């Protein structure tokens, strides 16, 4: 048990070392979560664009005049 306490205290620097490990773990977890969130958003955007390309949307194509009340496409 004493060896475990020595390991955790790391010669008096345990708080700094374990704090750094904890902070690094939190940052890495946040990176994974934000990456997954962005992936889902990009997949939804891709699905929407594919649907528009197939003609499933009501967007105005380049060179066409928008219908009454419809905004111009970018």
Backbone torsions as a table, in degrees:
resi	resn	phi	psi	omega
1	UNK	NA	-34.8	-179.5
2	UNK	-66.4	-36.3	179.0
3	UNK	-66.1	-35.8	177.6
4	UNK	-64.9	-41.3	178.0
5	UNK	-64.9	-38.5	176.6
6	UNK	-63.7	-41.9	179.9
7	UNK	-63.7	-45.8	-178.0
8	UNK	-66.2	-38.2	-178.9
9	UNK	-75.5	-22.9	177.1
10	UNK	47.2	50.5	175.6
11	UNK	67.0	27.4	179.3
12	UNK	94.8	-6.9	-179.1
13	UNK	-105.2	11.7	-175.9
14	UNK	-58.5	-40.0	-178.7
15	UNK	-62.5	-39.7	179.9
16	UNK	-71.9	-43.6	-176.8
17	UNK	-67.6	-49.4	-179.3
18	UNK	-68.3	-32.0	174.5
19	UNK	-63.6	-41.0	178.4
20	UNK	-66.0	-41.3	176.7
21	UNK	-62.9	-42.0	179.7
22	UNK	-64.0	-45.1	178.9
23	UNK	-62.5	-42.7	178.8
24	UNK	-62.5	-42.3	178.9
25	UNK	-63.1	-41.9	179.1
26	UNK	-63.2	-44.0	179.8
27	UNK	-62.9	-42.9	-179.5
28	UNK	-65.7	-39.0	177.8
29	UNK	-65.1	-42.3	177.9
30	UNK	-63.6	-37.5	177.2
31	UNK	-62.7	-42.9	178.7
32	UNK	-63.9	-44.7	-178.6
33	UNK	-64.1	-44.1	-180.0
34	UNK	-68.8	-34.1	177.5
35	UNK	-65.4	-42.6	178.8
36	UNK	-65.4	-38.9	178.8
37	UNK	-64.4	-43.7	178.6
38	UNK	-66.7	-36.7	178.0
39	UNK	-60.8	-46.4	178.9
40	UNK	-62.0	-40.9	178.9
41	UNK	-64.9	-42.1	179.2
42	UNK	-67.0	-35.9	177.3
43	UNK	-66.2	-38.6	176.7
44	UNK	-64.7	-42.4	178.6
45	UNK	-62.6	-42.8	179.4
46	UNK	-63.2	-42.1	178.6
47	UNK	-62.8	-40.7	178.1
48	UNK	-63.7	-44.7	179.7
49	UNK	-64.5	-38.7	177.3
50	UNK	-64.5	-40.4	178.9
51	UNK	-63.5	-42.8	178.3
52	UNK	-64.2	-37.7	-179.0
53	UNK	-67.2	-33.7	178.3
54	UNK	-75.0	-8.9	-179.9
55	UNK	94.9	14.1	-178.5
56	UNK	-80.8	-13.2	-177.9
57	UNK	-99.9	171.7	179.9
58	UNK	-107.9	23.2	179.9
59	UNK	-71.5	153.1	178.4
60	UNK	-84.8	130.9	177.9
61	UNK	-82.2	160.2	179.9
62	UNK	-58.9	137.1	177.4
63	UNK	88.8	-11.7	179.5
64	UNK	-94.9	153.9	176.8
65	UNK	-85.9	135.7	178.0
66	UNK	-69.4	149.8	176.7
67	UNK	-70.9	167.8	-179.2
68	UNK	-58.3	125.3	177.7
69	UNK	85.4	-0.1	-179.3
70	UNK	-99.6	140.5	-179.4
71	UNK	-78.1	157.2	175.0
72	UNK	-69.4	144.5	174.5
73	UNK	-78.4	147.8	-178.9
74	UNK	-68.8	NA	NA
